[in-house]
Amino acid sequence: LWVLAFGAALGLLLAWSSERLLHWLAFPSHTQVRTRWSRQLAFPAVTLCNNNPLRFPRLSKGDLYYAGHWLGLLLPNRTARPLLTELLRGDEARLRWFAKLADFRLFLPPRHYEGISAEFMDRLGHQLEDMLLSCKYRGELCGPHNFSAVSVAGEVLGSRRCGAPSLSPGAGPG
């Protein structure tokens, strides 16, 4: 009797499993989307990302001397990476500018260099004023003063938090 019950249960399991397996292999899909528009958002957030870490025209000779290897522009012996000169070959003006900037023969490095600091990134990084072309929220004009800069994994992000108290970076959604 137990063998018969076990055999019946095993047979039902295999039958149901094979039917579900065949259904899964048929790649069924069913998507249902319901869109609801909100008249007033409690916490809108806009993120502007720029994956380019620096504005290179603002780079000084001292910056290149100390941070060129970290930026991937120079080899450890402070010569330009061959790939960089290859990439700049099409633009002769930029190639001349970079060659002049990377010529350290008569260069006396500054005694005190702050290193890669917040001031360094603020000076060379992309400014929100340059990235934000226009902004309008609820019919009112907004600008860079409505955004706060947040840095995540080396990327500079601008995040607008309308109607919300100022949060420290990374302390909430958005």
C-alpha positions as MATLAB code, in Angstrom:
seq = 'LWVLAFGAALGLLLAWSSERLLHWLAFPSHTQVRTRWSRQLAFPAVTLCNNNPLRFPRLSKGDLYYAGHWLGLLLPNRTARPLLTELLRGDEARLRWFAKLADFRLFLPPRHYEGISAEFMDRLGHQLEDMLLSCKYRGELCGPHNFSAVSVAGEVLGSRRCGAPSLSPGAGPG';
ca = [
       0.000    0.000    0.000;
       2.847    2.386    0.865;
       4.628    1.588   -2.383;
       1.439    2.335   -4.338;
       0.943    5.701   -2.527;
       4.607    6.640   -3.062;
       4.412    5.680   -6.751;
       1.207    7.721   -7.242;
       2.737   10.775   -5.519;
       5.923   10.477   -7.577;
       3.900   10.130  -10.788;
       1.841   13.251  -10.004;
       4.999   15.187   -9.128;
       6.711   14.246  -12.394;
       3.589   14.997  -14.458;
       3.105   18.445  -12.887;
       6.834   19.249  -13.026;
       7.126   18.280  -16.690;
       4.114   20.451  -17.572;
       5.646   23.439  -15.722;
       9.039   22.777  -17.332;
       7.506   22.758  -20.821;
       5.611   25.959  -20.000;
       8.846   27.622  -18.809;
      10.742   26.510  -21.932;
       8.050   28.197  -24.073;
       9.279   31.588  -22.680;
       5.887   32.958  -21.639;
       5.698   36.648  -20.878;
       2.978   38.768  -19.435;
       3.585   42.410  -18.637;
       1.089   44.708  -17.028;
       1.957   48.368  -16.564;
      -0.140   50.916  -14.760;
       0.982   54.538  -15.024;
      -0.168   57.059  -12.474;
       0.890   60.679  -12.700;
       1.363   62.532   -9.444;
       0.489   66.204   -9.263;
       2.940   66.874   -6.469;
       6.064   64.890   -5.734;
       7.161   64.795   -2.128;
      10.824   64.187   -2.914;
      11.870   64.762   -6.516;
      15.506   64.123   -7.297;
      17.413   64.768  -10.495;
      20.872   63.366  -11.038;
      23.376   64.870  -13.462;
      26.435   62.686  -13.928;
      29.656   63.413  -15.746;
      32.018   60.471  -16.100;
      34.903   62.704  -17.193;
      36.790   63.372  -13.974;
      38.522   66.637  -14.933;
      38.487   69.576  -17.301;
      41.942   69.230  -18.781;
      42.287   72.828  -20.048;
      42.354   73.878  -16.363;
      45.241   71.511  -15.618;
      48.439   73.289  -14.583;
      51.989   72.061  -15.019;
      52.234   71.407  -11.264;
      49.000   69.411  -11.330;
      50.285   67.316  -14.209;
      53.674   66.840  -12.517;
      52.228   65.526   -9.266;
      48.944   63.928  -10.371;
      49.664   62.990  -13.992;
      50.375   59.350  -13.194;
      47.274   59.117  -10.976;
      45.172   60.642  -13.769;
      46.558   58.139  -16.263;
      48.200   60.810  -18.418;
      51.844   60.147  -17.570;
      54.024   57.101  -17.116;
      55.873   56.683  -13.775;
      58.930   58.430  -15.285;
      56.698   61.490  -15.990;
      56.600   61.104  -19.754;
      53.349   61.197  -21.691;
      51.598   57.897  -22.258;
      51.984   56.812  -25.896;
      48.245   56.135  -26.110;
      47.494   59.728  -25.116;
      49.753   61.212  -27.770;
      48.212   58.805  -30.288;
      44.708   59.980  -29.346;
      45.707   63.649  -29.633;
      47.391   63.226  -33.030;
      44.296   64.374  -34.912;
      44.118   67.651  -32.967;
      47.457   69.409  -33.444;
      46.585   72.370  -31.197;
      45.794   70.103  -28.246;
      48.837   67.957  -28.937;
      51.097   71.055  -28.868;
      49.367   72.271  -25.680;
      49.837   68.933  -23.935;
      53.436   68.543  -25.149;
      54.252   71.995  -23.743;
      52.462   71.183  -20.481;
      54.239   67.818  -20.133;
      57.710   69.255  -20.821;
      59.315   69.244  -17.361;
      62.908   70.003  -18.470;
      63.016   73.552  -17.061;
      60.221   73.047  -14.539;
      60.793   73.625  -10.844;
      58.040   71.763   -8.972;
      56.279   73.564   -6.128;
      57.687   72.742   -2.697;
      54.320   72.175   -1.099;
      51.712   70.331   -3.055;
      48.363   69.646   -1.431;
      47.863   66.457   -3.423;
      44.537   65.255   -4.694;
      42.238   67.249   -2.469;
      38.738   68.675   -2.518;
      40.204   71.995   -3.712;
      41.986   70.178   -6.558;
      38.765   68.474   -7.647;
      36.734   71.696   -7.279;
      39.197   73.610   -9.426;
      39.604   70.977  -12.138;
      36.271   69.179  -11.907;
      33.185   69.927  -13.942;
      31.063   72.658  -12.422;
      27.315   72.268  -12.097;
      26.838   75.711  -13.672;
      28.454   74.392  -16.864;
      26.470   71.139  -16.975;
      23.014   72.555  -16.160;
      21.680   74.184  -19.318;
      18.137   74.945  -18.153;
      15.949   74.020  -15.234;
      12.265   74.497  -14.518;
      10.321   72.900  -11.660;
       6.575   73.391  -11.147;
       6.644   76.330  -13.536;
       9.432   78.143  -11.673;
      12.942   78.641  -12.960;
      15.638   76.935  -10.944;
      19.392   76.947  -11.202;
      22.624   75.572   -9.763;
      21.795   77.073   -6.357;
      18.927   74.539   -6.088;
      21.320   71.597   -6.406;
      23.857   70.076   -4.080;
      26.972   68.354   -5.386;
      27.480   64.758   -4.348;
      30.454   62.591   -5.281;
      29.878   58.871   -5.666;
      32.746   56.554   -6.636;
      34.735   59.376   -8.209;
      31.854   60.723  -10.273;
      30.488   64.171   -9.566;
      26.725   64.200   -9.303;
      24.365   67.102   -8.860;
      21.200   66.236   -7.020;
      18.203   68.540   -6.596;
      16.183   68.018   -3.459;
      13.128   70.261   -3.716;
      11.190   70.923   -0.556;
      13.380   68.618    1.492;
      15.807   69.633    4.219;
      19.469   69.620    3.317;
      20.902   66.140    3.729;
      24.497   65.120    3.996;
      25.788   63.257    0.891;
      24.653   59.691    0.794;
      22.096   60.144    3.569;
      19.035   59.344    1.559;
      17.558   58.389   -1.774;
      18.371   60.300   -4.907;
];
